[in-house]
Amino acid sequence: MRGGLEEDGSIRPLNATFQIGAGVIQPTPEAQAIPIDSARSYFTYLPDSRTLRFDELSVESKWGRGTLEGQAEIGLPVNGRIGDMVGQLRLSGLTVNPADFYPEPVSVAVAELDFQLSTSPFLLEIGRLQVEDDGNVATGNGTIRADARGWEIALDGQMNALRPARLLELWPMAVKPKSRKWIAENVKAGTMRDISGAVRLRAGEEPETFLSFDFSDGEVRFLRTMPHLTGARGHATLVRNRFVVVADEGVVTADQGGEVDVTGTAFIIPDVKIKDFTPGVVRLRASGGVKAALSLLDRKPLEVMKKAGRTPDIASGRAQVMGTISLPLEKGVPLELVNYDLTGTITDVRSDVLVPDRVLQAPALDLVASDEEVSLRGEGDLDGVPFDIVWRQSVGEGPQPPGRVTGTAVISQEALDTFRVVLPPGSVRDSSTADIDITLTRDTPPALRLTSDLRGLRLAFAPVGWAKAAATPGELEVALTLGPVPRVDSLRLEAPGLRAEGDVLLNEGGTLDRVRLSRLRVGGWLDVPAELIGRGEGAPPAVNIPGGRVDLRRADFGSAGGSGRASGPLTLALDTLQVSDSIALRNLRGEFTTGGGGLLGNFTGLVNGQARIAGQVVPEGGRSAIRIAADDAGAVVAAAGVLKQGRGGQLELALRPVGTAGALDGKLRVTDISVVDAPAIAALLNAISIVGLVNELGGDGIYFSEVLADFRLTPDRITLREASAVGSSMGLSMDGVFFPGTGQLQMQGVISPVYLLNAIGRVISRRGEGLFGFNYSISGTTQDPDVFVNPLTALVPGGIRDLFRAPKPEVPLAEGEEPPPPEPVRRPPPNVSGSDR
């Protein structure tokens, strides 16, 4: 030390040097000692300004080493102690490794320090710390104090820029090791800017740290199994124990489909203190092509598409996805520890894979994906058929239930054409909505279930004359298999007047093979199994009815739909064809064609299961007229319950539909028939005491060469307008009403004995009446008739007998029948008196 006094007694500047060996810096007994190996200083003290000027101050220690130069002003002594020291120092050749924080000491090129040091209590206030390192500048400030509790440190710092590698060199491995490790493993390149940091350390307490920085031109891996984020720009923060990295800009290049923009995505370690299975959270914000987005979601550990049994090329379009992925930051994470909850919107969607062999399009679909299920929801069209659907697919380890598509779709002829569901032309018009449920089983054609109330849809089935108006509700259930050639596995249709159940088969080309209906019920007149058999594109299907029951009383063949088209051929093998309340044809067999006018074809059958007939059906008035022939007329009329005692003969019968309720006008001709033991005729012959004819009736019977009848047949009655039966023995005329169901009758007419001779009177009588005959009436039943004969009429020739009989029975109008025009009024001729003169 070198110094002296001036002449005035003032102290000259003092130059000194000192050197010390190993020791510690420990302001208080409670403060952790800072060891030093040696220290050396060259300084000058200027008494006038109480300034210490350090030419050199070097320290050697395990915590660091370096050389300082600068100056400090010493304050006035307080209580005999040296005052506060305020100064500026410049540090060079600085290396630090406090408490062996670093594997190797960290070097700093140049540092400048503005400080104030108080010794009692010990307090070092750093007003400015500026460090030049790696071409960048860091600044800081803070306090370091020691008291009865130990050290207390509060430091804040900023830096303009830093390389990630240099950050790791400066970041002690023991301080927030999880955050440091994440940066070391996942920040591959880039520049860190606007760095801020802070440390708060109190003895006996967990240290508090803060770090924030912006980054640019970065390459970051936000998940171990995901492609790197490139062109990254964003910011990161470490507050207490929460570490967050946010990408304000950046893209990820997927394995398939190109780039995905992940602007706004954040990676979070909620608590960096947790050592084992440290939780990591990704707050995902992504936009890009659907294929690229799904390709990323299909990477481990998510494997969303793999678990759904799909591939990323399931659809095209643009996707925007956001949500959360949480998982432990460990290698080989078990799937059950990976949780994700993502939502998004996919726009301009197009897929020919989601529903195989069908093109699905939608302007926008909502996406929801979790570790339990993936779903899409929205409106679009499937091969042009509008829909509003939800697609769901369970995900997870092991076998999963099939995916499902639920929602609503439009039923129309266009929709049926799209799905190659071929029905007869004109069967479907307008449109309705239906609920759909599609089951998507891997490696299996989709199974679709469709239900609808059919409101808004017009339906028609021309072969059976049925139609449904648009406003009329119904029930439709269809189960389809949507393969290259769809298959309708089951079909159930219920609507007013119709019930049908069955299935539909299509050919390889998509044309109709057949519609198989196990039961078809139409109105109250048709209850049969049926098949509609395809006959090629554009041709109406053939109809085969192999059994069941048809009731002609209410039948309406070919009147529905109004299309005017001809229908396909019709083959019948009916159990029962009901003609009236008491007349039915059993075991009916027939081949028919159909058109806008009705049925045309031939048939055979058994009248009430007994007498065989053959017939023909011809169109008439939009319905079907019937012509019947039989070789045993007696058996036919007996089976029909009209006349039980007829024998032999040939029968011809024509039935023409009248109105809309099953009424028929009939014309009957029977030739060469005999009548035996007929109670009504016997009673009639007894009443006129013709013993020979009575005996003949009880023997081989009375022979009639011709029987003619004109009648109306309704479901419960026969109105006989006019009838006649003629033979050599007698002639008979008749009109009236007969009720087959009960056997009741009310008849009248004329019986003419010895008709062969008596028939001379036909010129002034009705057919079946001779010149002389007896008026009669019959009431009661066919088995117990009440016969009345007017003997006086035998004395009255021909037409005069009409004065003694009741008027012919009125034929009531059938339902739907137009009333006949009124007869013209006849005016009497004028009464002219006088002469020409």
Salt bridges, closest charged atoms under 4 A:
GLU6 OE2 - ARG12 NE 3.50
GLU56 OE2 - ARG40 NH2 2.82
GLU60 OE1 - ARG65 NE 2.62
GLU112 OE2 - ARG90 NH1 2.96
GLU112 OE1 - ARG128 NH2 3.25
ASP114 OD2 - ARG128 NE 2.94
ASP133 OD1 - ARG166 NH2 2.56
ASP134 OD2 - ARG163 NE 2.78
ASP147 OD2 - ARG149 NH2 3.90
GLU152 OE1 - ARG149 NH2 3.17
ASP156 OD1 - ARG200 NH1 2.91
GLU169 OE1 - ARG166 NH1 2.60
GLU185 OE1 - ARG224 NH2 3.92
GLU219 OE2 - HIS228 ND1 2.67
ASP248 OD2 - HIS235 ND1 3.21
GLU249 OE1 - ARG233 NH2 3.40
ASP255 OD1 - ARG299 NH2 2.85
GLU303 OE2 - LYS306 NZ 3.93
GLU373 OE1 - ARG392 NE 3.80
ASP383 OD2 - ARG358 NH1 3.38
ASP430 OD2 - ARG458 NE 2.93
ASP437 OD2 - ARG404 NH2 2.16
ASP453 OD2 - ARG455 NE 3.65
GLU475 OE1 - ARG492 NH2 3.06
GLU477 OE1 - ARG449 NH2 3.20
GLU477 OE2 - ARG492 NH2 2.94
ASP489 OD1 - ARG487 NE 2.54
GLU494 OE2 - ARG492 NH1 2.63
GLU494 OE2 - ARG499 NH1 2.09
GLU501 OE2 - ARG499 NH2 2.49
ASP503 OD2 - ARG516 NH2 2.80
ASP513 OD1 - ARG514 NE 3.51
ASP527 OD2 - ARG519 NH2 2.83
ASP527 OD2 - ARG521 NE 3.91
GLU531 OE1 - ARG514 NH1 3.46
ASP551 OD2 - ARG549 NH2 3.96
ASP551 OD2 - ARG553 NH2 2.49
ASP551 OD2 - ARG554 NH2 3.13
ASP581 OD1 - ARG553 NH1 2.34
GLU620 OE2 - ARG656 NE 3.46
ASP665 OD2 - ARG656 NH2 3.19
ASP665 OD1 - ARG712 NE 2.67
ASP665 OD1 - ARG721 NH2 3.11
GLU706 OE2 - ARG669 NE 2.96
GLU706 OE1 - ARG767 NH2 1.95
ASP710 OD2 - LYS667 NZ 3.33
ASP710 OD1 - ARG721 NH1 3.14
GLU722 OE1 - LYS808 NZ 3.67
ASP735 OD2 - ARG766 NH1 3.64
GLU769 OE1 - ARG801 NH2 3.49
GLU769 OE2 - ARG805 NH2 2.75
ASP802 OD1 - ARG766 NH2 3.73
ASP802 OD1 - ARG805 NE 3.19
GLU817 OE1 - ARG712 NH1 2.79
